[in-house]
């Protein structure tokens, strides 16, 4: 994912995107111990999952989305977090693969 995907960065997190060939988009997250203890890391992940859940119907299908949160994500108001992630999430379906030899 890190090598093949497209990267989008912001002050709250980094998002990696890669086409998955499926009709739906999927979310993954990493939260290293550098961010804080398990309670804080789980809070970060819950907040990101909730934004994804609320935006899921508007997201185009076919993407794997990996979010690497940063520490400020824990304290920013939820509306600001939602705006930031929505800006980083894909707005278009992935490009169609061209057949081999074309």
C-alpha positions as CSV (number, residue, x, y, z in Angstrom):
1,X,0.0,0.0,0.0
2,X,2.8,2.4,0.9
3,X,4.7,1.7,-2.3
4,X,1.9,1.4,-4.8
5,X,-0.7,3.8,-3.4
6,X,-1.1,7.5,-3.9
7,X,-0.4,9.7,-0.9
8,X,-2.3,12.7,0.4
9,X,-1.1,14.5,3.5
10,X,-2.5,17.1,5.8
11,X,-1.9,18.4,9.3
12,X,-4.1,15.8,10.9
13,X,-3.2,12.6,9.0
14,X,-1.8,11.0,5.9
15,X,-4.0,9.1,3.6
16,X,-2.8,6.4,1.1
17,X,-5.2,5.4,-1.7
18,X,-5.0,2.3,-4.0
19,X,-7.6,0.8,-6.3
20,X,-8.9,-2.5,-5.0
21,X,-10.9,-3.8,-7.9
22,X,-14.0,-4.3,-5.7
23,X,-17.4,-2.5,-5.9
24,X,-16.9,-1.0,-2.4
25,X,-14.2,1.1,-0.7
26,X,-12.4,-0.2,2.4
27,X,-10.8,1.6,5.3
28,X,-7.6,0.6,7.1
29,X,-5.7,2.5,9.8
30,X,-2.4,2.4,11.5
31,X,-1.7,4.1,14.9
32,X,1.8,3.7,16.2
33,X,2.7,3.9,19.9
34,X,4.4,7.3,19.2
35,X,0.9,8.8,19.2
36,X,0.2,7.8,22.8
37,X,-1.2,5.1,24.9
38,X,-3.8,2.6,23.8
39,X,-6.7,4.7,25.0
40,X,-5.6,7.6,22.8
41,X,-4.8,5.5,19.8
42,X,-8.3,3.8,20.0
43,X,-9.9,7.2,20.3
44,X,-8.2,8.3,17.1
45,X,-9.3,5.2,15.3
46,X,-12.9,5.5,16.5
47,X,-13.1,9.1,15.2
48,X,-11.7,8.2,11.8
49,X,-14.0,5.2,11.5
50,X,-17.0,7.4,12.4
51,X,-16.1,9.9,9.6
52,X,-15.7,7.1,7.2
53,X,-19.1,5.6,8.2
54,X,-20.8,9.0,7.7
55,X,-19.1,9.6,4.3
56,X,-19.3,6.0,3.0
57,X,-22.5,6.5,0.9
58,X,-20.9,9.5,-0.9
59,X,-17.5,7.8,-1.5
60,X,-16.9,6.2,-4.9
61,X,-16.3,2.5,-4.7
62,X,-13.2,0.7,-5.6
63,X,-10.6,2.2,-3.3
64,X,-8.5,0.9,-0.4
65,X,-8.0,3.8,2.0
66,X,-5.3,3.7,4.6
67,X,-5.2,6.5,7.2
68,X,-2.1,7.3,9.3
69,X,-3.4,9.7,12.0
70,X,-1.2,12.3,13.7
71,X,-1.6,13.4,17.4
72,X,-3.6,16.6,16.7
73,X,-6.4,14.5,15.4
74,X,-7.4,13.6,19.0
75,X,-8.2,17.2,20.0
76,X,-9.6,18.8,16.8
77,X,-13.4,19.4,16.7
78,X,-15.2,16.6,14.9
79,X,-16.5,19.0,12.2
80,X,-13.0,20.0,11.3
81,X,-11.8,16.4,11.2
82,X,-14.7,15.5,8.9
83,X,-13.8,18.4,6.5
84,X,-10.2,17.4,6.5
85,X,-10.7,13.7,5.8
86,X,-13.4,14.4,3.2
87,X,-10.9,16.6,1.4
88,X,-8.3,13.7,1.5
89,X,-10.7,10.9,0.6
90,X,-11.1,10.1,-3.1
91,X,-13.8,11.9,-5.0
92,X,-13.7,9.9,-8.2
93,X,-13.7,6.1,-8.9
94,X,-10.3,4.6,-9.7
95,X,-9.2,4.8,-13.3
96,X,-10.1,1.7,-15.4
97,X,-7.2,-0.6,-16.0
98,X,-6.1,-0.8,-19.6
99,X,-5.8,-4.3,-21.1
100,X,-2.3,-5.7,-21.5
101,X,-0.6,-4.7,-24.7
102,X,-2.8,-1.7,-25.3
